[in-house]
């Protein structure tokens, strides 16, 4: 009969795994001030789009109510940045690409 293989090793691990440190050239952009400034720009763009939608009254009543809720959360300074990013992502989809497309269109 073949020898049974061990699924788990007994005892403590011999070496401690070192934590992974992200590179400075990561997706974070390097400086936290730059990422905060970029977030503020994205936030302003999303707020402008929502205000434009509410002013033009595009969509049905349910969509306008949802836009109003998102707008109030985005304007609230007490809400965390993560919640605002999540709302921006769910309401606008890829808002960064839309911002870039609009900027490219305005540059022409």
DSSP file (Angstrom, degrees, kcal/mol; ACC not computed):
  #  RESIDUE AA STRUCTURE BP1 BP2  ACC     N-H-->O    O-->H-N    N-H-->O    O-->H-N    TCO  KAPPA ALPHA  PHI   PSI    X-CA   Y-CA   Z-CA
    1    1 A X              0   0    0      0, 0.0     3,-0.1     0, 0.0     2,-0.0   0.000 360.0 360.0 360.0 137.5    0.0    0.0    0.0
    2    2 A X        -     0   0    0      1,-0.1     2,-0.2     3,-0.0     3,-0.0  -0.285 360.0 -98.4 -69.7 154.9    1.4    3.5   -0.9
    3    3 A X        -     0   0    0      1,-0.1     2,-0.2    -2,-0.0    -1,-0.1  -0.504  40.7-111.9 -72.5 136.8    2.5    5.8    1.9
    4    4 A X        -     0   0    0     -2,-0.2     2,-0.3    -3,-0.1    -1,-0.1  -0.469  29.5-127.5 -71.1 136.7   -0.2    8.5    2.8
    5    5 A X        -     0   0    0     -2,-0.2     2,-0.4     1,-0.0    -1,-0.1  -0.620  19.2-120.7 -85.9 145.4    0.8   12.0    1.9
    6    6 A X        -     0   0    0     -2,-0.3     3,-0.1     1,-0.2    -1,-0.0  -0.711  19.0-167.9 -86.4 131.3    0.6   14.7    4.5
    7    7 A X  S    S+     0   0    0     -2,-0.4     2,-0.4     1,-0.2    -1,-0.2   0.821  75.2  33.3 -85.4 -34.3   -1.7   17.6    3.8
    8    8 A X  S    S-     0   0    0      0, 0.0     2,-0.2     0, 0.0    -1,-0.2  -0.963  79.8-126.7-126.3 139.8   -0.4   19.9    6.6
    9    9 A X        -     0   0    0     -2,-0.4     2,-0.3    -3,-0.1     4,-0.0  -0.584  28.0-123.3 -82.1 147.8    3.0   20.2    8.0
   10   10 A X        +     0   0    0     -2,-0.2     2,-0.1     2,-0.0    -1,-0.1  -0.622  67.4  14.7 -89.8 149.8    3.4   19.9   11.7
   11   11 A X  S    S-     0   0    0     -2,-0.3     2,-0.2     2,-0.0    -2,-0.1  -0.268 100.0 -35.7  88.8-173.1    5.0   22.6   13.8
   12   12 A X        -     0   0    0      1,-0.1     2,-0.1    -2,-0.1    -2,-0.0  -0.511  68.1 -96.0 -85.9 153.3    5.8   26.2   13.2
   13   13 A X        -     0   0    0     -2,-0.2    -1,-0.1     1,-0.1     3,-0.0  -0.400  26.7-133.9 -67.2 147.7    7.0   27.6    9.9
   14   14 A X  S    S+     0   0    0      1,-0.1     2,-0.4    -2,-0.1    -1,-0.1   0.845  85.8  30.2 -72.5 -35.1   10.7   27.9    9.6
   15   15 A X  S    S-     0   0    0     -3,-0.0     2,-0.5     0, 0.0    -1,-0.1  -0.940  78.3-123.9-128.6 150.0   10.7   31.3    8.1
   16   16 A X        -     0   0    0     -2,-0.4     2,-0.3    -3,-0.0    -2,-0.0  -0.777  31.7-119.7 -92.0 130.7    8.4   34.3    8.4
   17   17 A X        -     0   0    0     -2,-0.5     2,-0.2     1,-0.1    -1,-0.0  -0.525  27.3-128.6 -72.7 130.4    7.0   35.6    5.1
   18   18 A X        -     0   0    0     -2,-0.3     2,-0.1     1,-0.1    -1,-0.1  -0.523  25.8-107.0 -79.9 145.6    8.0   39.2    4.5
   19   19 A X        -     0   0    0     -2,-0.2     2,-0.5     1,-0.1    -1,-0.1  -0.400  33.1-112.7 -71.7 149.1    5.2   41.6    3.6
   20   20 A X        -     0   0    0     -2,-0.1     2,-0.5     1,-0.0    -1,-0.1  -0.711  27.2-154.5 -85.3 123.8    5.0   42.8    0.1
   21   21 A X        -     0   0    0     -2,-0.5     2,-0.1     1,-0.0    -1,-0.0  -0.869  18.8-123.0 -99.9 128.7    5.9   46.5   -0.4
   22   22 A X        -     0   0    0     -2,-0.5     4,-0.0     1,-0.1     2,-0.0  -0.376  29.3-108.1 -69.4 147.7    4.3   48.2   -3.4
   23   23 A X    >   -     0   0    0      1,-0.1     3,-1.0     2,-0.1    -1,-0.1  -0.313  19.9-121.1 -69.1 156.7    6.7   49.9   -5.9
   24   24 A X  T 3  S+     0   0    0      1,-0.3    -1,-0.1     5,-0.1     5,-0.1   0.729 112.5  61.4 -70.6 -20.4    6.8   53.6   -6.0
   25   25 A X  T 3  S+     0   0    0      3,-0.1    -1,-0.3     4,-0.1    -2,-0.1  -0.018  83.3 126.4 -94.4  30.0    5.8   53.4   -9.7
   26   26 A X  S X  S-     0   0    0     -3,-1.0     3,-1.0     1,-0.1    -2,-0.0   0.062  81.7 -86.8 -76.3-170.8    2.5   51.7   -8.8
   27   27 A X  T 3  S+     0   0    0      1,-0.2    -1,-0.1     2,-0.1    -3,-0.1   0.580 112.7  82.7 -76.2  -9.4   -1.0   52.7   -9.9
   28   28 A X  T 3  S-     0   0    0      1,-0.1    -1,-0.2     2,-0.1     7,-0.1   0.719  98.8-125.2 -70.9 -20.5   -1.3   55.1   -6.9
   29   29 A X    <   -     0   0    0     -3,-1.0     2,-1.3     1,-0.1    -2,-0.1   0.430  38.2 -98.3  91.7  -2.6    0.6   57.8   -8.7
   30   30 A X  S    S+     0   0    0      4,-0.0     2,-0.4     2,-0.0    -1,-0.1  -0.579 100.6  63.4  95.9 -76.9    3.3   58.3   -6.1
   31   31 A X     >  -     0   0    0     -2,-1.3     4,-1.6     1,-0.1     3,-0.2  -0.697  67.1-145.1 -93.2 135.2    2.2   61.3   -4.1
   32   32 A X  H  > S+     0   0    0     -2,-0.4     4,-2.3     1,-0.2     5,-0.2   0.822 101.2  60.6 -66.3 -28.7   -1.0   61.2   -2.0
   33   33 A X  H  > S+     0   0    0      1,-0.2     4,-2.4     2,-0.2    -1,-0.2   0.900 104.0  49.9 -64.3 -38.5   -1.6   64.9   -2.8
   34   34 A X  H  > S+     0   0    0     -3,-0.2     4,-2.5     2,-0.2    -1,-0.2   0.907 111.0  48.0 -66.0 -41.4   -1.8   64.1   -6.5
   35   35 A X  H  X S+     0   0    0     -4,-1.6     4,-2.3     2,-0.2    -1,-0.2   0.877 112.6  49.0 -68.5 -35.8   -4.2   61.3   -5.9
   36   36 A X  H  X S+     0   0    0     -4,-2.3     4,-2.5     2,-0.2    -2,-0.2   0.911 111.9  48.9 -67.3 -41.5   -6.4   63.5   -3.7
   37   37 A X  H  X S+     0   0    0     -4,-2.4     4,-2.0     2,-0.2    -2,-0.2   0.905 111.7  49.5 -63.5 -41.4   -6.3   66.3   -6.3
   38   38 A X  H  X S+     0   0    0     -4,-2.5     4,-2.3     2,-0.2    -2,-0.2   0.898 110.6  50.2 -64.5 -41.0   -7.2   63.7   -9.0
   39   39 A X  H  X S+     0   0    0     -4,-2.3     4,-2.9     2,-0.2    -2,-0.2   0.912 108.6  52.2 -63.1 -42.5  -10.1   62.4   -6.9
   40   40 A X  H  X S+     0   0    0     -4,-2.5     4,-2.5     1,-0.2    -1,-0.2   0.893 109.6  49.9 -61.2 -39.2  -11.4   66.0   -6.4
   41   41 A X  H  X S+     0   0    0     -4,-2.0     4,-2.1     2,-0.2    -1,-0.2   0.923 112.6  46.3 -64.1 -44.9  -11.3   66.6  -10.1
   42   42 A X  H  X S+     0   0    0     -4,-2.3     4,-2.3     2,-0.2    -2,-0.2   0.893 111.9  51.8 -64.3 -39.8  -13.3   63.3  -10.7
   43   43 A X  H  X S+     0   0    0     -4,-2.9     4,-2.5     1,-0.2    -2,-0.2   0.921 109.4  49.1 -63.1 -45.0  -15.7   64.2   -8.0
   44   44 A X  H  X S+     0   0    0     -4,-2.5     4,-2.5     1,-0.2    -1,-0.2   0.895 110.4  51.6 -62.2 -40.0  -16.4   67.7   -9.5
   45   45 A X  H  X S+     0   0    0     -4,-2.1     4,-2.3     2,-0.2    -1,-0.2   0.931 111.1  46.9 -63.2 -45.2  -16.9   66.2  -12.9
   46   46 A X  H  X S+     0   0    0     -4,-2.3     4,-2.3     1,-0.2    -2,-0.2   0.899 111.9  50.6 -64.2 -40.5  -19.5   63.7  -11.5
   47   47 A X  H  X S+     0   0    0     -4,-2.5     4,-2.6     1,-0.2    -1,-0.2   0.912 110.0  50.5 -63.5 -42.2  -21.3   66.4   -9.6
   48   48 A X  H  X S+     0   0    0     -4,-2.5     4,-2.4     1,-0.2    -2,-0.2   0.909 110.1  50.0 -61.7 -42.0  -21.5   68.6  -12.7
   49   49 A X  H  X S+     0   0    0     -4,-2.3     4,-2.1     2,-0.2    -1,-0.2   0.905 112.0  47.5 -64.1 -41.0  -22.9   65.7  -14.7
   50   50 A X  H  X S+     0   0    0     -4,-2.3     4,-2.5     2,-0.2    -2,-0.2   0.914 112.1  49.1 -66.6 -42.2  -25.5   65.0  -12.1
   51   51 A X  H  X S+     0   0    0     -4,-2.6     4,-2.4     1,-0.2    -2,-0.2   0.885 110.9  50.9 -64.6 -37.4  -26.5   68.7  -11.8
   52   52 A X  H  X S+     0   0    0     -4,-2.4     4,-2.3     2,-0.2    -1,-0.2   0.906 110.3  49.6 -65.1 -41.2  -26.8   68.8  -15.6
   53   53 A X  H  X>S+     0   0    0     -4,-2.1     5,-1.7     1,-0.2     4,-0.9   0.912 113.3  46.0 -63.1 -43.5  -29.0   65.7  -15.6
   54   54 A X  H  <5S+     0   0    0     -4,-2.5    -2,-0.2     2,-0.2    -1,-0.2   0.868 112.9  49.9 -69.4 -35.7  -31.2   67.2  -12.9
   55   55 A X  H  <5S+     0   0    0     -4,-2.4    -2,-0.2     1,-0.2    -1,-0.2   0.897 115.8  41.5 -69.5 -39.5  -31.4   70.6  -14.6
   56   56 A X  H  <5S-     0   0    0     -4,-2.3    -1,-0.2    -5,-0.2    -2,-0.2   0.598 103.4-135.1 -81.6 -10.9  -32.3   69.1  -18.0
   57   57 A X  T  <5 +     0   0    0     -4,-0.9     2,-0.3     1,-0.2    -3,-0.2   0.902  36.8 177.8  54.9  45.8  -34.7   66.6  -16.3
   58   58 A X      < +     0   0    0     -5,-1.7    -1,-0.2    -6,-0.2     2,-0.1  -0.622  43.9  15.3 -78.6 135.4  -33.4   63.7  -18.4
   59   59 A X  S    S-     0   0    0     -2,-0.3     2,-0.0     4,-0.1     0, 0.0  -0.254  97.6 -54.4  95.7 175.8  -35.0   60.4  -17.5
   60   60 A X     >  -     0   0    0     -2,-0.1     4,-2.0     1,-0.1     5,-0.2  -0.212  59.7 -91.4 -85.3-178.8  -38.0   59.4  -15.5
   61   61 A X  H  > S+     0   0    0      1,-0.2     4,-2.2     2,-0.2     5,-0.2   0.864 124.2  53.6 -64.3 -37.5  -38.9   60.3  -12.0
   62   62 A X  H  > S+     0   0    0      1,-0.2     4,-2.2     2,-0.2    -1,-0.2   0.910 109.4  48.3 -65.0 -41.7  -37.2   57.3  -10.4
   63   63 A X  H  > S+     0   0    0      1,-0.2     4,-2.4     2,-0.2    -1,-0.2   0.880 111.2  50.9 -65.6 -37.9  -33.9   58.1  -12.2
   64   64 A X  H  X S+     0   0    0     -4,-2.0     4,-2.1     2,-0.2    -2,-0.2   0.885 109.5  50.1 -67.8 -38.1  -34.0   61.7  -11.1
   65   65 A X  H  X S+     0   0    0     -4,-2.2     4,-2.2     2,-0.2    -2,-0.2   0.908 111.4  48.9 -65.2 -41.1  -34.6   60.7   -7.5
   66   66 A X  H  X S+     0   0    0     -4,-2.2     4,-2.4     1,-0.2    -2,-0.2   0.905 110.6  50.6 -64.3 -41.3  -31.6   58.3   -7.7
   67   67 A X  H  X S+     0   0    0     -4,-2.4     4,-2.4     1,-0.2    -1,-0.2   0.888 109.4  51.6 -63.3 -38.4  -29.5   61.1   -9.2
   68   68 A X  H  X S+     0   0    0     -4,-2.1     4,-2.3     2,-0.2    -2,-0.2   0.911 109.5  49.4 -64.8 -42.5  -30.5   63.4   -6.4
   69   69 A X  H  X S+     0   0    0     -4,-2.2     4,-1.9     2,-0.2    -2,-0.2   0.928 112.6  46.9 -61.7 -45.8  -29.6   60.9   -3.8
   70   70 A X  H  X S+     0   0    0     -4,-2.4     4,-2.6     1,-0.2    -2,-0.2   0.904 111.0  52.8 -63.3 -41.1  -26.2   60.3   -5.4
   71   71 A X  H  X S+     0   0    0     -4,-2.4     4,-2.0     1,-0.2    -1,-0.2   0.907 108.1  49.7 -62.3 -42.9  -25.6   64.1   -5.7
   72   72 A X  H  X S+     0   0    0     -4,-2.3     4,-0.9     1,-0.2    -1,-0.2   0.882 112.5  47.7 -66.1 -36.6  -26.3   64.7   -2.0
   73   73 A X  H  < S+     0   0    0     -4,-1.9     3,-0.4     1,-0.2     6,-0.3   0.921 111.7  49.8 -68.5 -42.6  -23.9   61.9   -0.9
   74   74 A X  H  < S+     0   0    0     -4,-2.6    -2,-0.2     1,-0.2    -1,-0.2   0.843 112.3  47.7 -66.0 -32.6  -21.2   63.2   -3.2
   75   75 A X  H  < S+     0   0    0     -4,-2.0     2,-0.4    -5,-0.2    -1,-0.2   0.682  89.3 100.7 -80.7 -17.1  -21.5   66.8   -1.9
   76   76 A X    ><  -     0   0    0     -4,-0.9     3,-0.8    -3,-0.4    -4,-0.0  -0.560  59.0-159.4 -74.2 122.3  -21.5   65.6    1.7
   77   77 A X  T 3  S+     0   0    0     -2,-0.4    -1,-0.2     1,-0.2    -4,-0.0   0.662  87.2  64.6 -75.5 -16.0  -18.1   66.2    3.3
   78   78 A X  T 3  S+     0   0    0      2,-0.1    -1,-0.2    -5,-0.0     2,-0.2   0.634  80.9  96.1 -82.7 -13.5  -18.7   63.7    6.0
   79   79 A X  S <  S-     0   0    0     -3,-0.8     2,-0.0    -6,-0.3     5,-0.0  -0.545  82.6-111.1 -77.1 141.0  -19.0   60.8    3.6
   80   80 A X     >  -     0   0    0     -2,-0.2     4,-1.7     1,-0.1     3,-0.2  -0.329  20.7-117.7 -71.1 155.7  -15.8   58.7    3.2
   81   81 A X  H  > S+     0   0    0      1,-0.2     4,-2.5     2,-0.2     5,-0.2   0.848 112.4  58.3 -61.0 -36.3  -13.9   58.8   -0.1
   82   82 A X  H  > S+     0   0    0      1,-0.2     4,-2.4     2,-0.2    -1,-0.2   0.912 105.0  49.4 -63.5 -43.2  -14.4   55.1   -0.7
   83   83 A X  H  > S+     0   0    0      2,-0.2     4,-2.4     1,-0.2    -1,-0.2   0.905 111.2  50.0 -62.6 -41.2  -18.2   55.5   -0.6
   84   84 A X  H  X S+     0   0    0     -4,-1.7     4,-2.7     1,-0.2    -2,-0.2   0.918 110.3  49.9 -64.4 -42.7  -18.1   58.3   -3.0
   85   85 A X  H  X S+     0   0    0     -4,-2.5     4,-2.4     1,-0.2    -2,-0.2   0.908 110.6  50.5 -61.3 -41.7  -15.9   56.3   -5.4
   86   86 A X  H  X S+     0   0    0     -4,-2.4     4,-2.6     2,-0.2     5,-0.2   0.924 112.2  46.5 -62.8 -44.4  -18.3   53.4   -5.2
   87   87 A X  H  X S+     0   0    0     -4,-2.4     4,-2.6     1,-0.2     5,-0.3   0.912 112.1  50.3 -64.5 -42.0  -21.3   55.6   -6.0
   88   88 A X  H  X S+     0   0    0     -4,-2.7     4,-2.4     1,-0.2     5,-0.4   0.905 112.7  47.8 -62.0 -40.4  -19.5   57.3   -8.8
   89   89 A X  H  X S+     0   0    0     -4,-2.4     4,-1.7    -5,-0.2    -2,-0.2   0.912 114.9  43.9 -67.7 -43.7  -18.6   53.9  -10.3
   90   90 A X  H  < S+     0   0    0     -4,-2.6    -2,-0.2     2,-0.2    -1,-0.2   0.866 120.3  40.8 -71.8 -34.7  -22.1   52.4  -10.0
   91   91 A X  H  < S+     0   0    0     -4,-2.6    -2,-0.2    -5,-0.2    -3,-0.2   0.889 130.9  22.4 -81.6 -39.3  -23.8   55.5  -11.3
   92   92 A X  H  < S-     0   0    0     -4,-2.4     2,-0.4     1,-0.3    -3,-0.2   0.582  87.8-148.6-105.6 -12.3  -21.5   56.5  -14.1
   93   93 A X  S  < S+     0   0    0     -4,-1.7     2,-1.7    -5,-0.4    -1,-0.3  -0.676  80.6   9.1  78.3-129.7  -19.7   53.3  -14.9
   94   94 A X  S  > S+     0   0    0     -2,-0.4     4,-1.7     1,-0.2     3,-0.3  -0.597  75.7 168.7 -85.9  80.2  -16.1   54.0  -16.1
   95   95 A X  H  > S+     0   0    0     -2,-1.7     4,-2.3     1,-0.2    -1,-0.2   0.777  70.0  60.7 -68.0 -26.8  -16.3   57.7  -15.3
   96   96 A X  H  > S+     0   0    0      2,-0.2     4,-2.1     1,-0.2    -1,-0.2   0.914 106.6  45.7 -66.4 -41.6  -12.5   58.1  -15.8
   97   97 A X  H  > S+     0   0    0     -3,-0.3     4,-2.4     2,-0.2    -2,-0.2   0.884 112.3  51.5 -67.5 -37.9  -12.8   57.1  -19.4
   98   98 A X  H  X S+     0   0    0     -4,-1.7     4,-2.3     2,-0.2    -2,-0.2   0.887 109.3  50.7 -65.8 -38.2  -15.8   59.3  -19.9
   99   99 A X  H  X S+     0   0    0     -4,-2.3     4,-2.5     2,-0.2    -2,-0.2   0.922 111.1  48.4 -63.1 -43.7  -13.9   62.2  -18.5
  100  100 A X  H  X S+     0   0    0     -4,-2.1     4,-2.3     1,-0.2    -2,-0.2   0.894 111.4  49.9 -64.7 -40.3  -11.0   61.6  -20.8
  101  101 A X  H  X S+     0   0    0     -4,-2.4     4,-2.1     2,-0.2    -1,-0.2   0.906 112.3  47.2 -65.2 -41.3  -13.3   61.3  -23.8
  102  102 A X  H  X S+     0   0    0     -4,-2.3     4,-2.3     2,-0.2    -2,-0.2   0.901 112.3  49.7 -66.5 -40.3  -15.0   64.6  -22.9
  103  103 A X  H  X S+     0   0    0     -4,-2.5     4,-1.5     2,-0.2    -2,-0.2   0.890 111.1  49.6 -64.6 -39.1  -11.7   66.3  -22.4
  104  104 A X  H  X S+     0   0    0     -4,-2.3     4,-0.8     2,-0.2    -1,-0.2   0.890 111.0  50.0 -65.8 -39.4  -10.5   65.0  -25.8
  105  105 A X  H >< S+     0   0    0     -4,-2.1     3,-0.5     1,-0.2    -2,-0.2   0.886 111.6  47.8 -66.7 -39.1  -13.7   66.3  -27.4
  106  106 A X  H 3< S+     0   0    0     -4,-2.3    -1,-0.2     1,-0.2    -2,-0.2   0.768 103.5  62.5 -73.2 -25.1  -13.3   69.7  -25.8
  107  107 A X  H 3<        0   0    0     -4,-1.5    -1,-0.2     1,-0.2    -2,-0.2   0.745 360.0 360.0 -72.2 -22.5   -9.6   70.0  -26.9
  108  108 A X    <<        0   0    0     -4,-0.8    -1,-0.2    -3,-0.5    -2,-0.1   0.491 360.0 360.0 -71.3 360.0  -10.6   69.8  -30.6
